Amino acid sequence: MSHAELDTPEPTPAGDTPAAVRKRPKPGERRVQILQALATMLEQPGAERITTAALAARLDVSEAALYRHFASKAQMFEGLIEFIEQSVFTLINQIAEREAAGPAQAGRIVAMLIQFAEKNPGMTRVMVGDALVFENDRLQQRMNQFFDKVEASLKQCLRTGADGATPTVDASVRASVLTAFIVGRLQRFARSGFKRPPSEHLEASLARML
């Protein structure tokens, strides 16, 4: 996640001594800080279940301070899921605009998702559901819908560029295989403690499937 820009303090007139006051972040900035801390904590081994007490301690604030910005821990995870959705689907749209539909476009989408996960290990735990096991069921359902949308995007670009006699069926099968590949690579990455990169032999793997 990108860091929010903090306000630049006003210059102090010559001769004046600035007061040593701890500047309070704006509400939007604090929300970003909370989500960044949660994502960072999820990168640590054995961090599948994170308590609000541990999150508050990391930020050096009270638990009550967290709940001024998020009604529940589930809402914090929803914030991470929204970041994942916005990031990934914005990139999918950009790929669709820049490259002709077909296997090459599908491969680019798969590679983008794999690279996104590799750069955001904490988000990977959310994407594969490991971080959501003890949370509200609707969060896992939302991630399931996320991968359904990814599969639909792959199916669309493969169907548009298909040359076979039964392009719709062929595109559906290939999109399903590619989505299962993405999920499998992300699960292996998370459950290896982020030691097995999901991009391992990626080009060769895509060449076999596409």
Order of alpha helices (4+ residues) and beta strands (2+ residues): alpha-alpha-alpha-alpha-alpha-alpha-alpha-alpha-alpha
